[in-house]
Amino acid sequence: MGKRLKKVFLLTDGEVGNKEEIINFAAVNNEQARIHTFGIGSGCDKSLVKGVADAGRGTCSLVAD
């Protein structure tokens, strides 16, 4: 039986000051976990939500207000 990937679910409703660092962290660790992201509301940083999902080999969903 092969190694099982962990799944991480990231929910956010805002913005962060270190977006590139977070996306890079997801990319560096994408062999250990798959990151699925959910941006909640119109104020979320869509490029952060999509960037983390892409780097983490997961999916991205945006949820409107």
C-alpha positions in Angstrom: 0.0 0.0 0.0 1.4 3.4 -1.0 2.0 6.4 1.3 -1.2 8.4 2.0 -1.2 12.1 1.4 -2.6 14.4 4.1 -5.3 16.8 3.1 -5.3 20.4 4.5 -8.3 22.7 4.2 -7.6 26.4 4.4 -10.5 28.8 5.0 -9.9 32.5 5.0 -12.1 35.6 4.9 -9.3 38.2 4.6 -5.8 39.1 3.5 -2.4 38.4 4.9 0.8 40.5 4.9 3.1 37.6 3.8 1.2 36.1 0.9 4.3 35.0 -1.1 5.8 33.3 2.0 2.6 31.3 2.5 2.3 30.3 -1.2 6.0 29.3 -1.1 5.4 27.2 2.1 2.6 25.4 0.3 4.9 24.7 -2.7 7.8 23.4 -0.6 5.5 21.0 1.3 3.2 19.8 -1.5 4.7 16.3 -1.4 3.4 15.8 2.2 0.0 17.3 1.9 -2.5 18.5 -0.7 -4.0 21.9 0.2 -7.6 22.8 -0.7 -8.6 26.4 -0.2 -11.8 28.3 0.4 -12.1 32.0 0.2 -15.1 33.3 2.1 -16.7 36.6 1.2 -15.9 39.4 -1.2 -13.0 40.7 1.0 -10.8 37.6 0.7 -7.5 37.8 -1.3 -8.4 35.7 -4.3 -4.8 35.5 -5.5 -3.8 34.1 -2.1 -6.5 31.5 -2.2 -5.8 30.4 -5.8 -2.0 30.6 -5.3 -2.0 28.3 -2.2 -4.3 25.8 -3.9 -2.1 25.7 -7.1 1.1 25.4 -5.1 -0.4 22.8 -2.8 -1.8 20.7 -5.7 -5.3 21.2 -4.4 -8.5 22.9 -5.4 -9.8 26.4 -4.9 -13.3 27.5 -4.1 -14.7 31.0 -3.6 -17.8 31.5 -1.5 -19.8 34.7 -2.0 -21.3 36.7 0.8 
